[in-house]
Amino acid sequence: MLRLTVLALLLSFSQAPVFKSDPPHKCGDCDDWNKPREPFKIFGNTYFVGTDGLSAILITGDAGLILLDGGLEQSAARIDANIRKLGFRTEDVKLIVNSHGHYDHAGGIAALQRASGATVAASPSGADALQRGENTTDDPQYGFGKADNAFPPVKNVKVIQDNEVLRVGNIAITAIFTPGHTPGSTTWSWQSCEGSRCLNMVYADSISAISAPGFKFTANPDGVAKFRRAISRLAELPCDIVVSTHPSATNLDAKIKKRAEMQGAGPDPFVDQGCKALAATAMKGLEARIAEEKK
């Protein structure tokens, strides 16, 4: 029986298609961001399949899988391997959605789309960035230049609207536009259940006021108002569990460690209604940036 089990595992690995990555992105943080991380269940049908410093979330359902974000170009192969480690197949990913069109969250999407044949969906500005393979011209980080910003363009991106619900079988995820970090930034929410217990899950896009040199948020008062509203909107979401695009922003390592130490005893450290804390930190950072620009 043991030999048969080992043989079956070897056969499953041998039958897995060879993943074809795009050339790796080069940046100062890329090696650290792309360090491997073991995939794990967050709750119910929701899993973390990203790298050490870049989140990618897998939601499983009765008609296929949904993948949120693709990391760097070199992260795509790690994401593919993590999906398979959990017992799922990248070929069963039917929908890939994006938080925002920067190389560290969108760089791997083109390769993952090729491997799966999935539909890719994003906000209007986000779709523009994905299809360009570069930040949009009104992005605060556009000034870093194409040499730093570019990533493999994504074909046939479905343009979605704010509050639109996307479905794959029994999975339903909602797009919540949270512009500011980029004009097309999108936060995603859905429900995951374990038995009769269902929790509100949030994949929070970056909401930090980071820019290339010379960019001023205060040059666009309407943009600042939208940024503030986006942060407030995140705080208002039904939010039992939150994971951000960079896992450190929502203390992923500390939660994993505490969950392991607790071994199921007591409340799950991932269930912390963390959207409010994340939003409060972001608002403080935005107001500090605005005050600095006004000096």
C-alpha positions in Angstrom: 0.0 0.0 0.0 2.9 2.4 0.9 4.5 1.6 -2.5 1.3 2.3 -4.3 0.9 5.6 -2.5 4.4 6.7 -3.3 3.9 5.7 -6.9 0.7 7.7 -7.2 2.4 10.8 -5.8 5.3 10.4 -8.2 2.9 9.9 -11.0 0.9 13.0 -10.1 4.1 15.1 -10.0 5.4 13.7 -13.3 2.1 14.6 -15.0 2.1 18.2 -13.8 3.0 20.4 -16.7 6.3 22.3 -16.6 5.6 25.8 -15.5 6.9 28.5 -18.0 8.0 31.6 -16.1 8.8 35.0 -17.6 12.3 36.4 -17.0 12.8 37.5 -13.4 12.3 41.1 -12.3 15.3 42.8 -10.8 14.9 45.2 -7.9 16.4 45.9 -4.5 13.7 44.1 -2.6 12.9 41.4 -5.1 15.0 38.6 -3.6 13.7 39.1 -0.1 10.1 39.4 -1.3 10.3 36.2 -3.4 11.7 34.0 -0.6 9.6 30.8 -0.4 6.8 30.5 2.1 4.9 27.3 2.8 1.2 27.5 1.7 -1.4 27.2 4.3 -5.1 27.3 5.0 -6.3 30.7 6.3 -9.9 29.7 6.9 -12.4 27.5 5.1 -11.8 27.5 1.4 -9.2 30.3 1.5 -5.5 29.6 1.3 -2.3 31.6 1.2 -0.1 30.6 -1.8 2.2 33.5 -2.1 5.8 34.1 -1.2 7.5 35.4 2.0 6.9 39.1 1.1 4.1 39.1 -1.5 0.6 37.8 -0.9 -1.3 35.6 -3.3 -4.6 34.1 -2.2 -6.4 31.0 -3.5 -10.1 30.4 -3.1 -11.4 27.0 -3.9 -14.9 26.1 -5.1 -17.1 23.5 -6.8 -16.4 24.8 -10.3 -12.8 25.8 -10.1 -10.4 28.2 -8.3 -10.0 31.9 -8.0 -6.5 33.4 -7.6 -5.8 36.9 -6.2 -2.6 38.4 -7.4 0.5 36.9 -9.0 3.5 38.5 -7.3 6.7 39.1 -9.3 7.5 37.4 -12.5 9.7 34.9 -10.5 6.9 34.5 -8.0 4.6 32.8 -10.5 6.5 29.5 -10.4 6.4 29.5 -6.5 2.6 30.2 -6.6 2.1 27.4 -9.0 4.1 25.0 -6.8 2.2 26.1 -3.7 -1.1 25.5 -5.3 0.0 22.0 -6.1 1.4 21.4 -2.6 -2.1 22.0 -1.3 -3.5 19.3 -3.6 -5.0 21.7 -6.2 -4.1 22.3 -9.8 -3.2 25.6 -11.4 -5.0 24.5 -14.5 -8.2 24.7 -12.5 -7.8 28.4 -11.8 -10.7 30.0 -13.7 -10.3 33.6 -12.5 -7.3 35.7 -11.6 -7.9 39.1 -10.1 -5.4 41.9 -9.3 -5.0 44.3 -6.4 -3.1 46.9 -8.5 -0.9 47.0 -11.6 2.6 47.2 -10.2 5.3 44.7 -11.0 5.4 43.2 -7.5 1.7 42.1 -7.6 1.1 41.8 -11.3 4.4 40.6 -12.7 3.5 36.9 -12.4 -0.1 37.2 -13.8 0.8 36.7 -17.5 2.5 33.4 -16.8 -0.2 32.2 -14.5 -2.8 33.1 -17.1 -0.9 31.1 -19.7 -0.7 28.1 -17.4 -4.4 28.1 -16.4 -6.3 29.8 -19.3 -8.0 31.8 -16.6 -9.9 35.0 -17.1 -8.1 38.0 -15.7 -10.2 40.9 -14.2 -9.3 44.3 -12.9 -10.6 47.8 -12.4 -10.6 50.1 -15.5 -7.3 51.8 -14.6 -5.9 48.5 -13.3 -6.8 46.7 -16.6 -5.0 49.5 -18.5 -1.9 48.9 -16.4 -2.0 45.2 -16.8 -2.4 45.4 -20.6 0.3 48.0 -20.9 2.7 46.0 -18.7 3.5 49.3 -16.9 2.1 51.7 -14.4 -0.5 54.2 -15.8 0.8 57.7 -16.4 -1.3 59.1 -13.4 0.2 56.5 -11.0 2.2 58.1 -8.1 5.0 55.7 -8.9 5.0 56.3 -12.7 8.1 58.5 -12.4 10.4 55.7 -11.5 10.4 54.9 -15.2 9.6 51.9 -17.4 12.9 50.2 -16.7 11.9 49.8 -13.1 8.1 49.5 -13.5 7.7 47.2 -16.5 6.2 43.7 -16.2 4.9 41.2 -18.8 1.7 42.6 -20.4 -1.5 40.6 -19.7 -3.9 39.8 -22.6 -7.7 40.1 -22.7 -8.3 41.7 -19.3 -11.9 41.9 -18.2 -12.8 45.4 -17.0 -14.9 45.4 -13.9 -16.9 48.0 -11.9 -16.9 49.1 -8.3 -18.9 46.7 -6.1 -19.1 44.2 -9.0 -19.5 40.6 -7.8 -17.5 38.0 -9.8 -18.5 34.3 -9.5 -16.9 30.9 -10.2 -19.4 28.3 -9.3 -20.2 28.7 -5.6 -17.5 31.3 -5.0 -18.5 35.0 -5.1 -16.0 37.8 -4.6 -16.7 41.5 -4.5 -14.5 44.3 -6.0 -14.1 47.3 -3.7 -12.3 50.1 -5.4 -9.8 51.8 -3.1 -7.8 54.2 -5.2 -4.8 56.1 -3.8 -1.7 53.9 -3.8 -2.6 53.6 -7.5 -5.6 55.0 -9.4 -6.9 51.4 -10.0 -6.3 49.9 -6.6 -8.9 47.3 -5.7 -9.6 45.5 -2.4 -11.5 42.2 -2.5 -14.0 40.7 -0.1 -15.8 37.3 0.1 -17.1 34.8 2.7 -15.4 31.6 3.6 -17.2 28.9 5.7 -16.2 26.0 7.9 -19.4 24.1 8.6 -22.0 26.6 9.8 -19.4 29.2 10.7 -18.9 31.8 7.9 -16.4 34.6 8.2 -15.9 37.8 6.2 -12.6 37.7 4.3 -10.8 40.8 3.0 -7.8 41.0 0.7 -6.7 44.6 1.3 -4.9 46.4 -1.4 -1.9 48.6 -0.5 -3.1 52.0 0.8 0.2 53.6 1.5 1.1 57.1 0.1 4.3 56.1 -1.8 5.5 57.9 -4.9 8.3 58.5 -7.2 10.4 61.7 -6.5 8.7 64.9 -7.5 5.1 63.6 -7.3 2.8 65.6 -5.1 -0.5 64.1 -3.9 -1.6 67.7 -3.0 -1.5 68.7 -6.6 -4.7 66.8 -7.1 -7.2 67.6 -4.2 -9.9 65.4 -5.7 -7.4 62.5 -5.7 -6.6 63.2 -2.0 -10.3 63.1 -1.2 -10.7 59.8 -3.0 -7.6 58.4 -1.2 -9.1 59.4 2.2 -12.5 57.9 1.2 -10.7 54.6 0.1 -9.0 54.3 3.5 -12.3 55.0 5.3 -14.1 52.5 3.1 -11.6 49.8 4.1 -12.2 50.5 7.8 -16.0 50.2 7.2 -15.9 46.8 5.6 -17.3 43.6 7.3 -13.8 42.2 8.1 -13.2 39.2 10.3 -9.9 38.2 8.6 -7.7 40.6 6.6 -4.6 39.8 4.6 -2.8 42.7 2.8 -0.8 42.6 -0.5 2.4 42.6 1.5 1.8 40.1 4.3 3.9 42.1 6.9 1.3 44.9 6.8 -1.2 42.6 8.5 1.3 40.8 10.8 1.1 37.5 9.0 4.2 35.9 10.5 3.1 36.8 14.1 -0.4 35.3 13.5 1.1 32.1 12.0 3.4 31.7 15.0 0.6 32.4 17.5 -1.7 30.0 15.7 0.9 27.2 15.9 1.6 27.9 19.6 -2.1 27.8 20.4 -2.8 24.5 18.6 -6.5 25.3 18.3 -7.0 26.4 21.9 -8.6 29.8 22.2 -9.5 32.3 19.6 -7.9 32.2 16.2 -5.3 35.0 16.0 -6.2 35.6 12.3 -9.7 36.6 13.3 -8.9 40.1 14.6 -11.2 42.5 12.5 -7.9 44.0 11.4 -9.2 46.3 8.6 -9.7 49.2 11.1 -6.2 49.0 12.4 -4.8 48.8 8.8 -6.8 51.8 7.8 -5.9 53.8 10.8 -2.2 53.3 10.0 -2.7 54.2 6.4 -4.7 57.4 7.2 -1.9 58.5 9.6 0.6 58.0 6.9 -1.4 59.9 4.3 -2.0 62.9 6.5 1.7 63.0 7.4 2.6 63.0 3.7 0.1 65.8 3.0 1.4 67.9 5.8 5.0 67.4 4.6 4.0 68.5 1.1 2.4 71.6 2.4 5.5 72.8 4.3 
